Amino acid sequence: MLKVGVVGAGNMGEDHLRRLAAGIAGAEVVAVSDVNVELAKRVADGVGAARVHAEGHDLVGDGEVQAVLVASPASTHEAFTLACIAAGKPVLCEKPLAPTTDACLRVVEAEAARSERLVQVGFMRRYDHGYQAMQQVLAAGSIGAPLLVHCAHRNPTAGAGVTSDMLVTESVVHEIDVTRWLLGQEIVAASVLRPRRSSLGEAGLQDPQLVLLETEAGVLVDVEVFVRCQYGYDIRCEVVGESGTVSLAEPEGVHGRQQGRRSSQVPVDWRDRFARAYHTELQAWVDGVRGGAVGDPSAWDGYVTTAVAEGCLEALAEQRRVVVDLPERPGLYAR
């Protein structure tokens, strides 16, 4: 049984904790940490974890903890992940790996110095059955060489305080990671267009945005991100190839016919849409750690996604095409 400690007991952390405790084979939650100790105690009691730490570093150093899941605020990810690497403990770090490329590179360099993969980053779409089916079609060459990718990332609403930059750093990062994975290509340039702003957003919020990414092989990827679409959580992806297309199917649910109309369900939020993917991701992480092989996305994937996101932010601010320069991929992360 893999003894797991979780840093961060907020919305994402609690969601992971309950999943680990209730449905993931081979895992046992033994420790919880949060700066809000009362919250950590309440959540720990709910999953049967006996050990509570006020400080995440104390949890990483806890001798009972064999592997760590980091679900604390993004600003803390670098420090906790580096501590896990130093302790030789596998870590599943929620996205982003770190908020800046410099911070991500420090994690990559620390892991590469050990010559051992310990870090997995929580981009769970790679574990969604729809995206996995798309990847299998592309790997088989069934639609010929990819030419274009069309994506949409729509949220029904966004909390107070959301900024234009957060549409990229909180939402588009998922499309950055999953399209790199689907295509097996790096992104080399980014542009961001500013459509007419929705009147439902705060003053100054650029919502929606249209992000255009260019890959090393010349594939163009467009991502519509719209965080106040009102009607539901709607994720779309289509790859156009030389001889066909492949796209995500409508999420599972019922289709109704009533009073001369047809209707279908739209997921209400990310938990609703990707619940199965989160479960699959956690089970794969636990199985990988127990088998001695931490899976993907890797720390390198986390670094590249942040680098592309930074390029998008520069493109949004300066309204120009921005080239994304990446260093040589370390041998530890060879494809």
VOGU-3710 file (C-alpha; in Angstrom, 3 decimals, decimal comma):
1> mlkvgvvgag> 0,000/0,000/0,000  1,408/3,395/-1,032  1,262/5,855/1,880  0,379/9,272/0,445  0,567/12,722/1,995  -1,407/15,616/0,499  -0,257/19,236/0,709  -3,234/21,572/0,395  -6,752/20,828/1,638  -8,684/23,388/-0,406
11> nmgedhlrrl> -11,102/22,592/-3,233  -8,640/20,687/-5,430  -6,817/19,089/-2,519  -9,985/17,863/-0,847  -11,251/16,501/-4,156  -8,017/14,503/-4,594  -8,061/13,372/-0,966  -11,548/11,927/-1,177  -10,733/10,232/-4,464  -7,539/8,694/-3,068
21> aagiagaevv> -9,279/7,512/0,073  -12,396/6,102/-1,546  -11,592/4,820/-4,996  -7,881/4,436/-5,748  -6,544/0,915/-5,319  -3,191/0,537/-3,585  -3,177/3,964/-1,907  -3,665/5,100/1,678  -3,826/8,755/2,720  -1,733/9,019/5,896
31> avsdvnvela> -1,095/12,772/6,216  -2,636/16,117/5,284  -1,122/19,602/5,402  -2,631/23,058/5,026  -1,860/26,515/6,418  -5,451/26,403/7,697  -4,843/23,696/10,289  -8,498/23,404/11,253  -9,394/22,749/7,623  -6,608/20,174/7,368
41> krvadgvgaa> -7,889/18,410/10,514  -11,469/18,343/9,238  -10,480/16,970/5,846  -8,024/14,487/7,377  -10,738/13,187/9,713  -13,023/12,739/6,727  -10,568/10,412/4,982  -9,145/8,680/8,035  -5,701/10,304/7,932  -4,162/10,411/11,408
51> rvhaeghdlv> -1,341/12,889/10,742  -1,897/16,616/10,240  0,847/19,167/9,543  0,586/22,942/9,533  3,553/23,198/7,164  3,934/21,354/3,879  7,659/20,807/4,340  6,950/18,927/7,568  4,647/16,614/5,621  7,300/16,014/2,957
61> gdgevqavlv> 9,750/15,137/5,708  7,304/12,853/7,540  8,814/9,359/7,629  5,382/7,768/7,225  4,801/9,535/3,877  6,122/7,641/0,850  4,696/9,862/-1,923  3,274/13,383/-2,016  0,422/15,062/-3,865  0,814/18,854/-4,047
71> aspastheaf> -2,469/20,757/-4,371  -1,492/23,983/-2,614  -1,455/27,442/-4,294  0,688/27,650/-7,432  3,202/29,980/-5,785  4,218/27,139/-3,427  4,588/24,383/-6,024  8,266/24,915/-6,749  9,355/24,769/-3,103  7,337/21,667/-2,238
81> tlaciaagkp> 8,301/19,828/-5,422  11,986/20,599/-4,893  11,659/19,321/-1,316  10,158/16,072/-2,605  13,011/15,654/-5,092  15,581/16,289/-2,354  13,840/13,694/-0,170  13,662/11,182/-3,027  9,868/11,023/-2,798  7,637/10,769/-5,900
91> vlcekplapt> 5,323/13,757/-6,251  2,180/14,485/-8,242  2,113/18,285/-8,534  -1,101/19,941/-9,634  -0,757/22,334/-12,549  1,156/24,527/-12,967  4,461/22,930/-12,050  5,419/26,503/-11,107  4,188/29,954/-12,188  7,372/30,987/-14,058
101> tdaclrvvea> 9,758/29,315/-16,471  12,719/30,052/-14,199  11,031/28,237/-11,327  10,071/25,310/-13,573  13,632/25,026/-14,857  14,926/24,777/-11,298  12,662/21,773/-10,780  13,751/20,196/-14,085  17,419/20,727/-13,256  17,046/19,298/-9,747
111> eaarserlvq> 15,345/16,183/-11,062  17,819/15,774/-13,929  20,689/16,038/-11,432  19,321/12,947/-9,670  18,957/11,116/-13,006  15,619/9,874/-11,706  12,033/10,732/-12,639  10,096/11,663/-9,501  7,724/14,388/-10,722  4,392/14,025/-12,485
121> vgfmrrydhg> 2,341/17,149/-13,298  -1,434/17,167/-12,974  -2,574/17,847/-16,533  -5,337/15,260/-16,319  -6,686/15,593/-19,869  -4,089/13,074/-21,045  -6,067/10,568/-18,949  -9,483/11,452/-20,391  -10,825/8,565/-22,477  -11,890/10,925/-25,280
131> yqamqqvlaa> -8,472/12,520/-25,694  -6,822/9,108/-25,399  -9,004/7,787/-28,230  -8,027/10,796/-30,354  -4,348/10,189/-29,644  -4,664/6,560/-30,737  -6,206/7,644/-34,066  -3,414/10,141/-34,638  -0,694/7,658/-33,676  -2,122/5,155/-36,161
141> gsigapllvh> -1,994/7,725/-38,979  -5,651/7,117/-39,804  -6,362/10,699/-40,861  -2,990/11,466/-42,412  -0,664/14,213/-41,257  -2,340/16,744/-38,918  -2,793/20,196/-40,410  -5,035/22,112/-37,994  -6,386/21,766/-34,455  -9,533/23,579/-33,311
151> cahrnptaga> -10,190/23,864/-29,573  -12,712/25,571/-27,325  -12,488/25,987/-23,555  -15,672/27,513/-22,148  -16,655/27,966/-18,515  -20,173/28,991/-17,471  -18,810/31,659/-15,142  -15,661/32,768/-13,371  -15,092/33,968/-9,838  -14,532/37,548/-8,832
161> gvtsdmlvte> -11,018/38,768/-9,453  -10,353/36,782/-12,620  -7,936/38,624/-14,915  -7,289/38,495/-18,645  -3,979/36,734/-17,997  -5,755/34,014/-15,985  -7,675/32,913/-19,073  -4,291/31,691/-20,308  -2,639/30,570/-17,062  -5,696/28,777/-15,630
171> svvheidvtr> -7,507/27,551/-18,750  -5,506/27,579/-22,000  -2,614/25,758/-20,303  -4,670/22,576/-20,565  -4,932/22,953/-24,350  -1,220/23,760/-24,564  -0,304/20,517/-22,820  -2,827/18,240/-24,491  -2,156/19,436/-28,049  1,608/18,951/-27,552
181> wllgqeivaa> 0,812/15,413/-26,418  -1,696/14,695/-29,200  0,620/15,928/-31,949  3,972/14,901/-30,476  5,277/18,344/-31,454  6,577/21,380/-29,608  4,896/24,784/-29,908  7,232/27,393/-31,374  5,106/30,571/-31,558  1,985/32,141/-30,091
191> svlrprrssl> -0,423/34,941/-30,962  -3,535/36,106/-29,104  -6,459/37,942/-30,719  -8,924/40,055/-28,773  -12,522/39,603/-29,974  -15,347/41,860/-28,845  -15,510/41,571/-25,050  -18,494/39,987/-23,350  -20,563/42,563/-21,480  -20,917/40,081/-18,601
201> geaglqdpql> -17,291/40,393/-17,504  -15,712/42,972/-15,221  -14,401/46,172/-16,769  -11,073/45,499/-18,434  -11,465/41,704/-18,600  -10,662/40,455/-22,106  -13,156/37,590/-22,371  -13,246/35,764/-24,758  -9,782/35,410/-26,309  -8,583/33,539/-29,381
211> vlleteagvl> -5,146/31,975/-28,954  -3,224/30,834/-32,035  -0,318/28,423/-31,548  2,177/27,229/-34,167  3,996/23,899/-33,874  7,456/22,974/-35,111  5,908/21,030/-38,019  3,649/23,908/-39,084  0,371/22,737/-37,504  -1,835/25,666/-36,459
221> vdvevfvrcq> -3,792/25,306/-33,214  -6,583/27,763/-32,406  -8,041/27,898/-28,900  -11,168/29,863/-28,099  -11,227/30,552/-24,353  -14,425/32,025/-22,907  -14,890/31,939/-19,139  -18,383/33,430/-18,898  -20,296/31,596/-21,606  -23,216/31,083/-19,159
231> ygydircevv> -24,612/27,815/-20,517  -22,140/25,251/-19,123  -18,620/23,816/-19,150  -17,913/23,041/-22,791  -14,613/21,509/-23,936  -14,049/20,831/-27,644  -11,148/19,569/-29,723  -10,899/18,593/-33,391  -7,791/17,647/-35,351  -7,967/18,123/-39,120
241> gesgtvslae> -5,686/15,814/-41,080  -4,843/15,385/-44,741  -7,463/12,692/-45,235  -9,929/13,037/-42,353  -10,681/14,510/-38,949  -10,979/13,261/-35,387  -12,726/15,088/-32,557  -13,998/14,687/-29,029  -17,481/13,233/-28,824  -20,213/14,860/-26,773
251> pegvhgrqqg> -19,821/13,998/-23,077  -21,827/11,083/-21,798  -25,392/11,913/-20,810  -28,972/11,729/-21,962  -30,557/13,193/-25,079  -34,161/14,311/-24,815  -36,960/14,962/-27,284  -39,821/17,037/-25,957  -42,274/19,611/-27,297  -40,725/19,590/-30,756
261> rrssqvpvdw> -37,178/20,050/-29,497  -34,103/17,906/-28,968  -31,866/18,547/-25,976  -28,738/17,159/-24,341  -26,865/17,783/-21,116  -23,864/20,105/-20,836  -21,411/19,523/-17,944  -21,752/22,119/-15,210  -18,056/22,365/-14,281  -14,621/20,714/-14,523
271> rdrfarayht> -15,467/18,159/-11,831  -18,509/17,038/-13,799  -16,659/16,843/-17,134  -13,357/15,306/-16,033  -14,250/13,219/-12,949  -13,300/10,001/-14,708  -10,029/11,480/-15,978  -9,004/12,572/-12,471  -9,677/9,071/-11,185  -7,673/7,479/-14,010
281> elqawvdgvr> -4,820/9,950/-13,484  -4,568/9,201/-9,752  -4,753/5,453/-10,264  -2,039/5,616/-12,942  0,167/7,704/-10,632  -0,224/5,286/-7,723  0,356/2,268/-9,964  3,404/3,923/-11,523  4,978/4,859/-8,197  4,368/1,389/-6,777
291> ggavgdpsaw> 5,875/-0,115/-9,931  8,914/2,161/-9,824  8,083/4,323/-12,866  6,533/7,788/-12,493  4,426/8,642/-15,534  3,683/11,702/-17,643  3,190/14,621/-17,883  6,764/15,128/-16,725  8,506/18,097/-15,141  9,736/18,936/-18,660
301> dgyvttavae> 6,123/19,021/-19,870  5,291/21,328/-16,971  8,173/23,624/-17,900  7,247/23,775/-21,598  3,589/24,509/-20,855  4,572/27,419/-18,620  7,021/28,694/-21,265  4,304/28,665/-23,946  1,843/30,310/-21,551  4,363/33,088/-20,896
311> gclealaeqr> 4,646/33,551/-24,661  0,865/33,846/-24,878  0,807/36,488/-22,142  3,456/38,504/-23,977  1,473/38,161/-27,192  -1,716/39,280/-25,434  -0,051/42,321/-23,860  1,876/43,448/-26,930  -0,545/42,224/-29,625  2,158/40,546/-31,685
321> rvvvdlperp> 3,378/37,092/-32,618  5,837/35,786/-30,022  8,437/33,094/-30,715  8,784/30,456/-27,987  12,434/29,484/-27,479  13,073/26,264/-25,576  16,393/24,903/-24,325  17,554/21,452/-25,335  15,422/18,736/-23,773  17,432/16,923/-21,039
331> glyar> 18,130/13,272/-21,715  16,037/12,243/-18,693  12,952/13,373/-20,622  13,803/11,857/-24,015  10,717/11,059/-26,071
//
